[in-house]
Amino acid sequence: MTTKNRRILAVFIIIVGALLLLFAPESPGGIVLLVVGIAIEIIGITLEKMKGGG
């Protein structure tokens, strides 16, 4: 995966994670969405920070 593709994917993942965090309702299902959103944010940030070929 090229650096440009990885960066585009990371930005997309970060946006999806932010939307999940924003729209998570205050219910047990919302807590699951919140945790998934946080996990997606971490994955996106990790992809953004990765260097080298993939």
C-alpha positions in Angstrom: 0.0 0.0 0.0 1.5 3.4 -1.0 1.8 6.2 1.5 -0.8 8.2 -0.3 -3.4 5.4 -0.2 -2.6 4.7 3.4 -3.1 8.3 4.3 -6.4 8.5 2.5 -7.6 5.3 4.2 -6.4 6.7 7.6 -8.3 10.0 7.1 -11.5 8.0 6.1 -11.2 5.7 9.2 -10.7 8.7 11.5 -13.8 10.4 10.1 -15.9 7.3 10.5 -14.6 6.9 14.1 -15.4 10.5 14.9 -19.0 10.1 13.5 -19.5 7.0 15.6 -18.3 8.9 18.7 -20.6 11.8 17.8 -23.7 9.8 17.2 -23.5 7.2 19.9 -26.7 7.2 21.9 -26.8 6.9 25.7 -27.8 3.3 25.9 -26.0 -0.1 26.0 -25.8 -0.1 22.2 -24.4 3.4 22.3 -21.6 2.3 24.6 -20.7 -0.4 22.1 -20.7 2.2 19.3 -18.5 4.5 21.5 -16.0 1.7 22.0 -16.0 0.8 18.3 -15.5 4.5 17.5 -12.5 4.7 19.8 -11.0 1.6 18.3 -11.5 2.9 14.8 -9.8 6.2 15.8 -6.8 4.3 17.2 -6.5 2.3 14.0 -6.8 5.4 11.8 -4.1 7.3 13.8 -1.8 4.2 13.7 -2.2 4.0 10.0 -1.4 7.8 9.7 1.7 7.4 11.8 3.1 4.3 9.9 6.1 4.9 7.7 7.6 2.8 4.9 6.1 0.3 2.5 3.2 -1.9 3.4 
